[in-house]
């Protein structure tokens, strides 16, 4: 279990927990902000227009994160309030876009520290944290863009393919189980991590020409 890292490598355990919670907080905040911009204030009225990950995750998600390294967040939306046919796609993509943005910011942050010649325990720890955060947010971006409910990728896809909506409820009941099977028996986790490393590498190559 993931919690075993607390005893084997407490620094890694703490970094992952902090990164995931911060990432989920920002991810869900972007969903809420996008929904509000598209005419739906459901999340805002429930106090979800916040970066506080505890409010977005809930106790069960936090517990699962600590024990198994699995976590999720939730932002309530009312599609009937959206003011544009493409609003559902925009709101769905806002969360993964936040992960993409965080990945880019973390890459640049790590490179700035490196180019500045920062050294010492704190500087090294910060660079390691930012590098890990970049990789994990690239992974979260790819994971969330899988077109399988309740992931955001399905929300984007069904906006352009309305007939898919009739399957959303039934698929959502088995979405988590399908993901578990894909991770355990089809190597989805390794594939996504490989793609995440490629994404980070591309951003690093681009950033090196700027920083």
C-alpha positions as CSV (number, residue, x, y, z in Angstrom):
1,X,0.0,0.0,0.0
2,X,1.1,3.6,-0.6
3,X,1.0,4.3,3.2
4,X,4.1,2.0,3.5
5,X,6.1,4.8,2.0
6,X,5.5,6.8,5.2
7,X,8.0,4.5,6.9
8,X,10.3,3.6,3.9
9,X,10.6,7.1,2.4
10,X,8.7,9.7,4.5
11,X,9.9,12.6,2.3
12,X,8.5,11.0,-0.8
13,X,5.2,10.2,1.0
14,X,4.8,13.7,2.2
15,X,5.7,15.2,-1.2
16,X,3.1,13.0,-3.0
17,X,0.3,13.8,-0.5
18,X,1.0,17.5,-0.6
19,X,1.3,17.6,-4.4
20,X,-1.9,15.6,-5.0
21,X,-3.9,17.7,-2.6
22,X,-2.7,21.0,-4.0
23,X,-3.3,19.8,-7.5
24,X,-6.8,18.6,-6.8
25,X,-7.6,21.9,-5.0
26,X,-6.5,23.9,-8.1
27,X,-8.1,21.5,-10.5
28,X,-11.5,21.7,-8.9
29,X,-11.2,25.5,-8.4
30,X,-10.7,25.9,-12.2
31,X,-13.8,23.8,-12.7
32,X,-15.8,26.0,-10.4
33,X,-14.4,29.2,-11.9
34,X,-15.1,28.0,-15.4
35,X,-18.7,27.0,-14.5
36,X,-19.3,30.4,-13.0
37,X,-18.0,32.1,-16.1
38,X,-20.5,30.0,-18.1
39,X,-23.5,31.0,-16.1
40,X,-23.6,28.3,-13.4
41,X,-23.0,29.5,-9.8
42,X,-23.8,26.1,-8.2
43,X,-20.3,25.5,-7.0
44,X,-19.8,29.1,-6.0
45,X,-23.0,29.1,-3.9
46,X,-21.7,25.9,-2.1
47,X,-18.5,27.6,-1.2
48,X,-16.5,25.5,-3.8
49,X,-14.9,28.5,-5.4
50,X,-11.8,27.9,-3.2
51,X,-8.4,26.3,-3.4
52,X,-9.0,24.4,-0.2
53,X,-8.5,20.7,-1.3
54,X,-10.2,19.4,1.8
55,X,-13.5,20.9,0.7
56,X,-13.2,19.4,-2.8
57,X,-11.9,16.0,-1.7
58,X,-13.8,15.1,1.4
59,X,-12.7,12.6,4.1
60,X,-13.0,9.5,2.0
61,X,-10.7,10.8,-0.7
62,X,-8.1,12.0,1.8
63,X,-8.1,8.6,3.5
64,X,-7.7,6.8,0.2
65,X,-4.9,9.1,-0.8
66,X,-3.0,8.4,2.4
67,X,-3.6,4.6,2.3
68,X,-3.5,3.8,-1.4
69,X,-2.3,6.9,-3.2
70,X,-5.7,7.3,-4.9
71,X,-7.7,10.5,-4.6
72,X,-10.4,12.5,-6.4
73,X,-12.3,15.7,-6.1
74,X,-15.7,16.9,-7.1
75,X,-17.3,20.1,-8.3
76,X,-21.1,20.2,-8.6
77,X,-22.4,21.8,-11.8
78,X,-25.9,22.4,-13.2
79,X,-25.7,22.0,-17.0
80,X,-29.1,23.6,-17.4
81,X,-27.6,26.9,-16.3
82,X,-24.8,26.9,-19.0
83,X,-25.2,29.7,-21.5
84,X,-23.5,28.1,-24.5
85,X,-23.6,24.7,-26.2
86,X,-19.9,24.4,-25.7
87,X,-19.9,25.4,-22.1
88,X,-19.9,21.7,-20.8
89,X,-16.7,21.1,-22.7
90,X,-15.0,24.2,-21.5
91,X,-16.0,23.5,-17.9
92,X,-14.8,19.9,-18.1
93,X,-11.5,20.8,-19.7
94,X,-10.8,23.6,-17.2
95,X,-9.6,21.0,-14.6
96,X,-7.1,19.2,-16.8
97,X,-6.0,22.5,-18.1
98,X,-5.1,23.5,-14.5
99,X,-2.9,20.4,-14.3
100,X,-1.3,21.2,-17.6
101,X,-0.6,24.8,-16.4
102,X,0.8,23.5,-13.0
103,X,3.1,21.2,-14.9
104,X,4.5,24.0,-17.0
105,X,4.9,26.3,-14.0
106,X,6.7,23.6,-12.0
107,X,9.1,22.9,-14.8
108,X,10.0,26.5,-15.2
109,X,10.3,26.9,-11.4
110,X,12.7,23.9,-11.2
111,X,14.8,25.2,-14.1
112,X,15.0,28.8,-12.7
113,X,16.4,27.4,-9.4
114,X,18.9,25.2,-11.3
115,X,20.0,28.1,-13.5
116,X,20.3,30.4,-10.5
117,X,22.8,27.9,-9.0
118,X,20.7,27.4,-5.9
119,X,22.3,24.7,-3.7
120,X,21.9,23.3,-0.3
121,X,19.3,21.0,1.3
122,X,16.3,23.4,1.0
123,X,17.1,24.3,-2.7
124,X,17.6,20.6,-3.6
125,X,14.4,19.6,-1.8
126,X,12.5,22.4,-3.6
127,X,13.8,21.4,-7.0
128,X,12.9,17.8,-6.3
129,X,9.4,18.8,-5.2
130,X,8.8,20.9,-8.3
131,X,10.1,18.2,-10.6
132,X,7.9,15.6,-9.0
133,X,4.9,18.0,-9.1
134,X,5.5,18.6,-12.8
135,X,5.5,14.8,-13.5
136,X,2.5,14.1,-11.4
137,X,0.5,16.9,-12.9
138,X,1.3,15.7,-16.4
139,X,0.1,12.3,-15.3
140,X,-3.1,13.8,-13.8
141,X,-3.7,15.7,-17.0
142,X,-3.5,12.6,-19.1
143,X,-5.5,10.5,-16.7
144,X,-8.4,13.1,-16.5
145,X,-8.5,13.4,-20.3
146,X,-9.4,9.7,-20.7
147,X,-12.9,9.7,-22.3
148,X,-14.4,7.5,-19.6
149,X,-17.0,8.9,-17.1
150,X,-16.7,10.4,-14.6
151,X,-13.4,11.6,-15.9
152,X,-13.2,15.0,-17.6
153,X,-12.3,13.6,-21.0
154,X,-15.8,12.1,-21.3
155,X,-17.3,15.5,-20.4
156,X,-15.4,17.1,-23.3
157,X,-16.2,14.3,-25.7
158,X,-19.9,14.1,-25.0
159,X,-20.2,17.8,-25.7
160,X,-19.3,17.2,-29.3
161,X,-21.0,13.7,-29.5
162,X,-24.3,14.3,-27.7
163,X,-25.5,10.6,-28.3
164,X,-22.9,9.5,-25.8
165,X,-24.8,11.2,-23.0
166,X,-27.3,8.4,-22.9
167,X,-24.5,6.1,-21.7
168,X,-23.0,8.5,-19.2
169,X,-25.0,7.2,-16.1
170,X,-24.5,3.5,-16.9
171,X,-20.8,3.9,-17.7
172,X,-20.2,6.0,-14.6
173,X,-21.3,3.1,-12.4
174,X,-18.5,1.0,-13.8
175,X,-16.0,3.7,-14.6
176,X,-13.8,3.2,-11.6
177,X,-13.9,-0.6,-12.0
178,X,-12.8,-0.2,-15.7
179,X,-10.0,2.0,-14.7
180,X,-8.8,-0.5,-12.0
181,X,-8.8,-3.3,-14.6
182,X,-6.9,-1.1,-17.1
183,X,-4.3,-0.2,-14.5
184,X,-3.9,-3.7,-13.1
185,X,-4.0,-5.8,-16.2
186,X,-3.3,-3.6,-19.2
187,X,-0.5,-1.4,-17.9
188,X,-2.4,1.9,-18.2
189,X,-0.4,3.4,-15.3
190,X,2.9,2.7,-16.9
191,X,1.8,4.0,-20.3
192,X,0.4,7.2,-18.8
193,X,3.6,7.7,-16.8
194,X,5.7,7.2,-19.9
195,X,3.6,9.8,-21.7
196,X,3.9,12.1,-18.7
197,X,7.7,11.9,-18.8
198,X,7.6,12.6,-22.5
199,X,5.4,15.7,-21.9
200,X,7.6,17.0,-19.2
201,X,10.7,16.4,-21.4
202,X,9.1,18.4,-24.2
203,X,8.4,21.3,-21.9
204,X,11.9,21.2,-20.4
205,X,13.4,21.3,-23.9
206,X,11.3,24.3,-24.7
207,X,12.0,26.0,-21.4
208,X,15.8,25.6,-21.7
209,X,15.6,27.9,-24.7
210,X,14.0,30.6,-22.6
211,X,15.3,30.3,-19.1
